[in-house]
Amino acid sequence: MKITGMHTIVVGNPWKNWLFVKLTTDEGITGLGECTYGLGTRAVEAMLEEIRDLVIGEDPTQIEGLGDRWRKALFLVHGPIISAALSGLNIACWDIAAKAAGLPLYRLLGGRTRPRIRAYANGWYQGPREPSFFAERAAEVVAMGYTALKFDPFGHAYQFLEPAEEKKSLAIVAAVRAAVGDETDLMIEAHDRFSVATAIRIGRLLEAYHPMWFETPVLSYDIAATLEVARAIPVPVASGERFTALQQVSELLQGRIVSFVQPETLRIGGVSGLLEAGAVARSYGAWLAPHSAQSPFTTAVNAHLGAAIPNVLIQECFDDFHIAWARDVLSGCPQVVQGYLQPGEQAGIGVELDELEAARHPYSPKHRLRLFEAGWEWRGSQPT
């Protein structure tokens, strides 16, 4: 089998533009991958075009050999733009290989290690940054069947949290905990916001609400700072969504201070990269909780991976809170049922992208989250 064509499709989701890569082959089998990278959409498209000659004519079922050659051709660089492009290509090749074998992806990866994957909700708090609103929405999410949910209560804070903002942030956490009770897990997201000193202070105050974890309290790339915070606070720390190399996963976990690592499938190397990250985490007795703030297609990919990787603990999921037309563009994506995901049984990843429908939602540079600007929690739905 040979790859005969490669093209990209951009879908203008208001939170961020979704970027997909589609491979065609001389045997009529196609493969779909996702390369979404926030405001890097055009840069990743250009990267894919740059390496087109390394893709066309190759056998897509020789996945590991292809990936090795691409990394070497790019002089071993693993920055976010290159990683997004190569991750998407890797996913598309796995889609083709599984279709060629006539198997759902998870079976090609070794079969199930669990019947279903627990999911936690994100993207559910589109509205005012007020404790009453967060509490009301959290109760609605739990009523949908979710047993875990994540949220960022910290507004547009950066490095420091002023006393009034600290009080409001903790009031939001307290309101959510009161609304959902003690049986629901809460993940407190910080989006890389804080200095070490501020993160330690906030982490200690969060203990009263017994969160499952405090996520990315400091800059994700600063592993030393992450470990300093993790040592100093009584609640678990989770990080790793920005990692583009397995060495970073190992560096985060090797002190056995952090037990939750969150590689993003579209950064760490696609299907192959997440499998490897799971193995690295397992060697340290740590859990994998894959980050996913992308399209429902990546949810489908992660459902296959979550079924196959033994130490996946829980899967992030935005899908019930995406724009209403998302499932018109992407069909075959799994849905969360009573708080759990299952991979589909169709050959490959099992998702089809409707390019005509996608064309109705074009790219815009305005499609982005402004995480350090007031009102970002509305995700573009704020009334004027």
C-alpha angles and dihedrals in degrees: 000000000000133000107241101173145019129187138161131231122200119201115196102226107174095233093052136335112265114223123200133183121208124198124199126197140202089250093059095251116131130200129206126206135172125229101172113163111165110239090359094079097115092040092055091047089053091048091054091050090049092058097038092113089056091055108040113084095020127121106251093203091065088078104158094043091049092050091049092051093047093051092048092047088055090051093251093294114158104181120145098264094050091041092053091050095046093043091055092048091049091053092049091051092051089050090055094045093051092047090049089052091047091235137120108253096251091059091053087053092057104282132268126333090180135017094237142000124240112236132203123208125240133169092041098117102076102153146054120346094242129127093233093054093047091048094050094048093045091055090051091051092051089049087058088063102263115141095190136037139179131212143163110230095175102091114210096329118151124193095326131049115209116225095253091047091048090052092049093046093052090045089057091051091047092049093050092048091050091048097051101031129222096298094070119081117231124203113197111211121205101174094219089297109139144070115237093259094050093044091053092050093049093043091056092049091050092062090085089066095046098222120194087235146341104234127217095336091172134023106311094221091056098081093170090057091047091053092047090056093044091054093050104047132067097225125075119262124219126194145142108100093124096048116123099176135054090230089068090054090052093047091052094050106034095088090053090228095113117051101175118069121182112197116178113230090219092054107034097057108286121261093341093048095051091048089053093045089053090053092049091049092047090055088061095043090249133141127242116223102174116219115230124173094149136093127311087261091071088049087058092050091048091049089060091046093045090054092052105037111080098211100048104125104182140345128231113230133186096168100108089053101045125111111294096246096055093101091049087064097039120040127185096037115144119249128220109253117191090337098312139100130212128189118244124253097228118113112273120001089326099227128122124199117213103216094191091055090044090056089062089066107052131189120277129179086219091068099101144104115249097209094174096046125084115261099025089131089076089066093212096314098097112133117243 
